[in-house]
């Protein structure tokens, strides 16, 4: 029984390690449900997940975030959102990030970049 659990865990870890994803920000514009860059669109088509930049410091930094995440969700992809720390007041930066991504808490992986 323990050996079966270990085997199942190893298979799960292998599958997670094999996920492919893209990191998008305000530089990867999206309109009418499609990325404006063919390079980004090609990378997106082969991805399992999308992680979108939400904030930097206390500022929202990606006006395309909602469109990027909603497209990924509608296509059945996993999603994440990240905050890029500027080195300012950590509590203020965390509050700004959580305010920006509040609609995705529980649906997206939350991450910190610094």
One Martini backbone bead per residue (centre of mass of N, CA, C, O) as a GRO file, in nm:
protein
  114
    1UNK     BB    1   0.059   0.062  -0.022
    2UNK     BB    2   0.303   0.252   0.002
    3UNK     BB    3   0.412   0.199  -0.284
    4UNK     BB    4   0.163   0.320  -0.429
    5UNK     BB    5   0.192   0.608  -0.316
    6UNK     BB    6   0.472   0.666  -0.424
    7UNK     BB    7   0.404   0.625  -0.719
    8UNK     BB    8   0.185   0.845  -0.735
    9UNK     BB    9   0.371   1.079  -0.649
   10UNK     BB   10   0.577   1.052  -0.880
   11UNK     BB   11   0.379   1.102  -1.109
   12UNK     BB   12   0.287   1.379  -1.019
   13UNK     BB   13   0.566   1.517  -1.021
   14UNK     BB   14   0.623   1.467  -1.318
   15UNK     BB   15   0.382   1.625  -1.430
   16UNK     BB   16   0.452   1.898  -1.303
   17UNK     BB   17   0.743   1.920  -1.431
   18UNK     BB   18   0.600   1.924  -1.737
   19UNK     BB   19   0.509   2.197  -1.734
   20UNK     BB   20   0.396   2.464  -1.945
   21UNK     BB   21   0.482   2.820  -1.961
   22UNK     BB   22   0.380   3.167  -1.927
   23UNK     BB   23   0.498   3.505  -1.908
   24UNK     BB   24   0.299   3.791  -1.844
   25UNK     BB   25   0.241   4.131  -1.944
   26UNK     BB   26   0.206   4.452  -2.069
   27UNK     BB   27   0.375   4.356  -2.333
   28UNK     BB   28   0.128   4.140  -2.378
   29UNK     BB   29  -0.095   4.191  -2.584
   30UNK     BB   30  -0.465   4.182  -2.596
   31UNK     BB   31  -0.709   4.105  -2.858
   32UNK     BB   32  -0.984   3.935  -2.914
   33UNK     BB   33  -0.833   3.680  -2.759
   34UNK     BB   34  -0.544   3.775  -2.879
   35UNK     BB   35  -0.231   3.789  -2.932
   36UNK     BB   36  -0.037   4.030  -3.104
   37UNK     BB   37   0.182   3.813  -3.093
   38UNK     BB   38   0.296   3.534  -3.252
   39UNK     BB   39   0.496   3.436  -3.039
   40UNK     BB   40   0.299   3.430  -2.801
   41UNK     BB   41   0.082   3.254  -2.931
   42UNK     BB   42   0.263   3.007  -2.964
   43UNK     BB   43   0.337   2.970  -2.667
   44UNK     BB   44   0.048   2.947  -2.565
   45UNK     BB   45  -0.044   2.691  -2.728
   46UNK     BB   46   0.195   2.517  -2.553
   47UNK     BB   47   0.050   2.565  -2.282
   48UNK     BB   48  -0.061   2.509  -1.932
   49UNK     BB   49   0.024   2.807  -1.839
   50UNK     BB   50  -0.042   3.131  -1.676
   51UNK     BB   51   0.160   3.415  -1.578
   52UNK     BB   52   0.074   3.728  -1.431
   53UNK     BB   53   0.130   4.044  -1.404
   54UNK     BB   54   0.013   4.287  -1.157
   55UNK     BB   55   0.257   4.410  -0.980
   56UNK     BB   56   0.454   4.709  -0.873
   57UNK     BB   57   0.474   4.760  -0.583
   58UNK     BB   58   0.179   4.977  -0.576
   59UNK     BB   59   0.137   4.905  -0.884
   60UNK     BB   60  -0.027   4.860  -1.156
   61UNK     BB   61   0.120   4.673  -1.461
   62UNK     BB   62  -0.147   4.522  -1.613
   63UNK     BB   63  -0.403   4.583  -1.837
   64UNK     BB   64  -0.422   4.259  -1.942
   65UNK     BB   65  -0.470   4.052  -1.715
   66UNK     BB   66  -0.766   3.967  -1.739
   67UNK     BB   67  -0.755   3.868  -2.034
   68UNK     BB   68  -0.531   3.659  -1.992
   69UNK     BB   69  -0.675   3.487  -1.771
   70UNK     BB   70  -0.951   3.434  -1.909
   71UNK     BB   71  -0.839   3.282  -2.146
   72UNK     BB   72  -0.702   3.056  -1.994
   73UNK     BB   73  -0.955   2.951  -1.854
   74UNK     BB   74  -1.122   2.898  -2.119
   75UNK     BB   75  -0.873   2.691  -2.210
   76UNK     BB   76  -0.786   2.518  -1.940
   77UNK     BB   77  -0.580   2.673  -1.779
   78UNK     BB   78  -0.351   2.760  -1.573
   79UNK     BB   79  -0.297   3.004  -1.303
   80UNK     BB   80  -0.115   3.316  -1.240
   81UNK     BB   81   0.024   3.558  -1.006
   82UNK     BB   82   0.237   3.859  -0.982
   83UNK     BB   83   0.484   4.021  -0.779
   84UNK     BB   84   0.694   4.308  -0.799
   85UNK     BB   85   0.943   4.398  -0.601
   86UNK     BB   86   1.078   4.726  -0.495
   87UNK     BB   87   1.147   4.775  -0.169
   88UNK     BB   88   0.933   4.871  -0.008
   89UNK     BB   89   0.658   4.849   0.158
   90UNK     BB   90   0.544   4.540   0.219
   91UNK     BB   91   0.248   4.590   0.304
   92UNK     BB   92   0.168   4.775   0.068
   93UNK     BB   93   0.237   4.574  -0.157
   94UNK     BB   94   0.051   4.345  -0.064
   95UNK     BB   95  -0.213   4.504  -0.074
   96UNK     BB   96  -0.203   4.576  -0.375
   97UNK     BB   97  -0.199   4.289  -0.479
   98UNK     BB   98  -0.458   4.179  -0.344
   99UNK     BB   99  -0.647   4.383  -0.474
  100UNK     BB  100  -0.584   4.306  -0.776
  101UNK     BB  101  -0.634   3.965  -0.719
  102UNK     BB  102  -0.901   3.892  -0.563
  103UNK     BB  103  -1.058   3.730  -0.802
  104UNK     BB  104  -0.811   3.487  -0.789
  105UNK     BB  105  -0.845   3.378  -0.526
  106UNK     BB  106  -0.834   3.019  -0.549
  107UNK     BB  107  -0.741   3.007  -0.879
  108UNK     BB  108  -0.446   3.111  -0.816
  109UNK     BB  109  -0.122   3.154  -0.823
  110UNK     BB  110   0.085   3.309  -0.587
  111UNK     BB  111   0.357   3.546  -0.649
  112UNK     BB  112   0.711   3.631  -0.613
  113UNK     BB  113   0.914   3.900  -0.735
  114UNK     BB  114   1.283   4.031  -0.708
   0.00000   0.00000   0.00000
